[in-house]
Amino acid sequence: MRRIAVILLLAVVASAAEVVPAKLPNPRTPYPLWISQRLATNDRGELDYTQFDSASTAMLKQLIAANDAGRANSGRAADDCYAYSTRPPAHYAPTDTVDDLIRGAHVIIAGRVTAVEPGFYAGRPGSMIAISARSADVVSDLPDGDSARYLLFYPRASMRFANGTVCARPREDALVPAVGDRVLAFSIDTPFLSGPYAVIFADAVRELVVARGDRLAAPASLRGIVSGKATFDRLRERVMRRVEEGNGRLR
């Protein structure tokens, strides 16, 4: 079994990412780790390919061409989507039980969505989601996990530029997080650190809980961990208690 290192964030001050930054640098490349749709638009209203490496540029041009072809063949609106980018599986860790999710996670965070911005993560289209969370509702094995500002990259967006439309969606249908929703995310894929921000990832169906009013979308692995009707608070409390009890642990 891998060595387990857990930082349970119990400070009084909440860990919050109130807004989504327009751009995050990538120390490994000259291209941004994250760039919003606004900054990725040049002064002609076109998608600015100089912000992306050659592989991402080729992928984005293919998406735009496929959407152009779909629009031409159907005669529908210019901002309709016909071709989508989908983020491939980033890991093959088991997610069948709540303990699988806890053991595999680098970060577990429960909080409220405070901002959603369309844009590009490492050249891939989607939306960046800012999460405001109490520090007691964040568990992390990151070196600076107690001070990080957490952002969730979600592979869904529809972005219209003067030179075409770029679209992304998850591999399976899911409730898409919006401002005001509450989320509980298990980031099994390795987070990426950029300055004070930690960008996390969660499969839309298997690793993410989304609550909107009375509606609750939760992975099948979590549905049996509470008796009676499942609510967001009951799921959150049960997951955090399970971590504290040691029944499931971060890596």
C-alpha positions as CSV (number, residue, x, y, z in Angstrom):
1,M,0.0,0.0,0.0
2,R,1.3,3.4,-0.9
3,R,2.5,5.7,2.0
4,I,-0.3,7.9,3.2
5,A,0.2,11.5,3.8
6,V,-2.9,13.5,4.8
7,I,-3.3,17.2,5.6
8,L,-6.7,17.7,7.2
9,L,-7.4,21.4,7.0
10,L,-8.9,22.4,10.3
11,A,-8.1,26.1,10.4
12,V,-10.9,28.5,11.2
13,V,-10.4,30.6,8.0
14,A,-12.2,29.3,5.0
15,S,-10.2,28.2,1.9
16,A,-11.8,30.1,-1.0
17,A,-11.3,30.8,-4.6
18,E,-13.9,33.5,-5.1
19,V,-13.1,34.2,-8.7
20,V,-11.5,32.5,-11.7
21,P,-8.3,34.1,-12.8
22,A,-8.2,35.1,-16.4
23,K,-4.8,33.4,-16.9
24,L,-2.5,31.0,-15.1
25,P,1.1,30.5,-16.2
26,N,2.5,27.1,-16.8
27,P,6.1,26.9,-15.5
28,R,6.8,24.0,-17.9
29,T,5.9,25.7,-21.2
30,P,5.7,29.2,-22.6
31,Y,2.0,28.7,-23.1
32,P,-0.6,29.4,-20.4
33,L,-1.8,26.6,-18.2
34,W,-5.2,28.2,-18.2
35,I,-6.6,31.1,-20.3
36,S,-10.1,32.5,-20.3
37,Q,-12.1,32.9,-23.5
38,R,-11.8,36.6,-23.1
39,L,-8.0,36.6,-23.1
40,A,-7.9,33.9,-25.8
41,T,-9.7,36.3,-28.2
42,N,-7.7,38.6,-30.3
43,D,-8.7,42.2,-31.3
44,R,-10.5,40.8,-34.4
45,G,-12.7,38.6,-32.2
46,E,-10.9,35.4,-33.4
47,L,-9.5,32.6,-31.4
48,D,-5.8,33.5,-30.8
49,Y,-3.8,30.5,-31.8
50,T,-0.6,32.0,-30.5
51,Q,-1.8,31.1,-27.0
52,F,-1.5,27.4,-27.7
53,D,1.1,24.9,-28.7
54,S,1.1,23.2,-32.1
55,A,-0.8,20.1,-31.0
56,S,-3.6,22.1,-29.2
57,T,-3.8,24.5,-32.2
58,A,-4.3,21.6,-34.6
59,M,-7.0,20.1,-32.3
60,L,-8.8,23.4,-32.0
61,K,-8.8,24.0,-35.8
62,Q,-10.2,20.5,-36.3
63,L,-13.0,21.3,-33.9
64,I,-13.8,24.6,-35.6
65,A,-13.8,22.9,-39.0
66,A,-16.1,20.1,-37.8
67,N,-18.5,22.7,-36.4
68,D,-18.4,24.7,-39.6
69,A,-19.2,21.6,-41.6
70,G,-22.1,20.6,-39.3
71,R,-23.6,24.1,-39.5
72,A,-23.3,24.2,-43.3
73,N,-25.0,20.8,-43.6
74,S,-27.8,21.6,-41.3
75,G,-28.4,25.3,-41.8
76,R,-28.7,25.8,-38.0
77,A,-27.4,28.7,-35.9
78,A,-23.7,29.7,-36.0
79,D,-23.2,28.9,-32.3
80,D,-24.7,25.4,-32.4
81,C,-22.3,22.6,-31.5
82,Y,-21.7,19.6,-33.8
83,A,-18.2,18.5,-32.7
84,Y,-16.9,18.3,-29.1
85,S,-13.7,18.0,-27.2
86,T,-14.0,15.3,-24.5
87,R,-11.3,14.9,-21.8
88,P,-10.0,11.4,-22.0
89,P,-9.7,9.3,-18.8
90,A,-6.8,10.6,-16.8
91,H,-6.5,7.6,-14.5
92,Y,-7.6,4.1,-14.1
93,A,-7.9,3.9,-10.3
94,P,-11.1,2.2,-9.0
95,T,-14.0,4.4,-8.1
96,D,-16.6,1.7,-7.2
97,T,-16.9,2.5,-3.5
98,V,-16.6,5.6,-1.3
99,D,-13.3,4.1,0.1
100,D,-12.0,3.8,-3.4
101,L,-12.7,7.5,-4.0
102,I,-11.1,8.5,-0.7
103,R,-8.0,6.3,-1.1
104,G,-7.4,7.5,-4.6
105,A,-7.9,11.2,-4.1
106,H,-5.2,13.8,-3.8
107,V,-7.9,16.4,-2.8
108,I,-11.4,16.1,-1.5
109,I,-13.3,19.4,-1.3
110,A,-16.9,20.4,-0.5
111,G,-18.0,23.9,-1.2
112,R,-20.1,26.3,-3.2
113,V,-19.5,27.4,-6.8
114,T,-18.7,31.1,-6.8
115,A,-17.7,31.6,-10.4
116,V,-17.6,29.7,-13.8
117,E,-15.5,30.9,-16.7
118,P,-15.2,29.3,-20.2
119,G,-11.7,29.0,-21.6
120,F,-8.8,26.6,-22.2
121,Y,-6.8,24.4,-19.8
122,A,-3.5,23.3,-21.4
123,G,-5.2,24.0,-24.8
124,R,-8.3,21.9,-24.1
125,P,-11.6,23.8,-24.0
126,G,-13.9,23.7,-21.0
127,S,-14.8,25.8,-17.9
128,M,-12.9,26.7,-14.8
129,I,-14.9,26.6,-11.6
130,A,-14.1,28.6,-8.5
131,I,-15.0,26.9,-5.2
132,S,-15.5,28.6,-1.9
133,A,-15.1,26.1,0.9
134,R,-14.7,26.0,4.7
135,S,-11.2,24.7,5.5
136,A,-12.8,21.9,7.5
137,D,-14.4,20.7,4.2
138,V,-11.0,20.3,2.4
139,V,-8.7,17.3,2.7
140,S,-5.5,17.4,0.7
141,D,-2.1,15.7,0.3
142,L,-0.6,18.6,-1.5
143,P,2.5,20.3,0.0
144,D,0.6,23.6,0.2
145,G,-2.8,22.2,0.6
146,D,-3.6,24.3,3.6
147,S,-3.2,27.6,1.7
148,A,-4.2,26.7,-1.8
149,R,-7.1,28.3,-3.7
150,Y,-8.9,25.5,-5.4
151,L,-10.2,25.6,-9.0
152,L,-12.1,22.7,-10.7
153,F,-11.6,22.3,-14.4
154,Y,-14.8,20.9,-16.0
155,P,-14.8,19.8,-19.6
156,R,-17.9,21.6,-20.8
157,A,-18.2,24.9,-22.7
158,S,-19.5,26.5,-25.9
159,M,-17.3,29.4,-27.1
160,R,-18.1,31.5,-30.2
161,F,-15.3,33.3,-32.0
162,A,-15.2,35.3,-35.2
163,N,-13.4,32.4,-36.9
164,G,-15.6,29.6,-35.5
165,T,-17.1,27.8,-32.5
166,V,-15.3,25.6,-30.0
167,C,-17.3,23.2,-27.8
168,A,-16.5,20.7,-25.1
169,R,-18.6,18.3,-23.0
170,P,-18.1,15.4,-20.6
171,R,-18.0,11.8,-21.9
172,E,-21.3,11.2,-20.2
173,D,-24.3,13.4,-19.5
174,A,-24.2,15.0,-16.0
175,L,-25.5,18.0,-14.1
176,V,-23.2,20.8,-15.0
177,P,-22.1,22.9,-12.0
178,A,-23.3,26.6,-12.0
179,V,-22.8,29.5,-9.7
180,G,-24.6,28.9,-6.5
181,D,-24.5,25.1,-6.7
182,R,-22.7,23.1,-4.0
183,V,-20.1,20.5,-5.1
184,L,-18.2,17.7,-3.5
185,A,-15.2,16.7,-5.6
186,F,-12.7,13.8,-5.4
187,S,-9.6,14.8,-7.4
188,I,-8.0,11.5,-8.2
189,D,-6.1,12.9,-11.2
190,T,-3.0,14.8,-10.0
191,P,-3.7,18.5,-9.4
192,F,-1.6,21.1,-11.1
193,L,-0.2,23.9,-9.0
194,S,0.2,27.5,-10.4
195,G,1.1,30.1,-7.9
196,P,-1.5,30.1,-5.1
197,Y,-4.0,28.0,-7.2
198,A,-4.5,24.3,-7.3
199,V,-6.4,23.1,-10.4
200,I,-8.2,19.9,-9.6
201,F,-10.1,17.5,-11.8
202,A,-13.1,15.2,-11.1
203,D,-15.0,12.9,-13.5
204,A,-18.4,14.4,-13.9
205,V,-20.2,11.1,-13.2
206,R,-17.9,9.1,-10.9
207,E,-16.1,11.6,-8.8
208,L,-18.3,14.7,-8.4
209,V,-21.5,15.5,-6.4
210,V,-23.5,18.5,-7.6
211,A,-26.4,19.9,-5.5
212,R,-28.9,22.5,-6.9
213,G,-31.9,23.2,-4.8
214,D,-33.6,19.9,-4.2
215,R,-31.7,18.2,-7.0
216,L,-28.8,16.0,-6.1
217,A,-26.5,14.3,-8.7
218,A,-24.1,11.9,-7.0
219,P,-21.9,9.0,-8.0
220,A,-23.5,5.5,-7.5
221,S,-20.6,4.7,-5.1
222,L,-22.0,7.3,-2.6
223,R,-25.7,6.6,-2.7
224,G,-25.6,3.9,-0.1
225,I,-23.4,5.5,2.6
226,V,-26.3,7.3,4.3
227,S,-29.6,5.9,5.5
228,G,-32.8,7.4,4.3
229,K,-32.9,10.3,1.8
230,A,-29.4,11.4,0.7
231,T,-28.8,15.2,0.9
232,F,-25.6,17.1,0.1
233,D,-24.9,17.8,3.8
234,R,-25.4,14.2,4.8
235,L,-23.1,13.0,2.1
236,R,-20.4,15.6,2.9
237,E,-20.6,14.8,6.6
238,R,-20.4,11.1,6.0
239,V,-17.4,11.4,3.7
240,M,-15.5,13.7,6.1
241,R,-16.2,11.4,9.0
242,R,-15.1,8.4,7.1
243,V,-11.7,10.1,6.4
244,E,-11.3,11.0,10.1
245,E,-12.2,7.5,11.1
246,G,-9.5,6.1,8.8
247,N,-11.9,3.8,6.9
248,G,-10.8,5.5,3.8
249,R,-7.6,7.5,3.5
250,L,-5.9,9.7,1.0
251,R,-2.9,8.2,-0.7
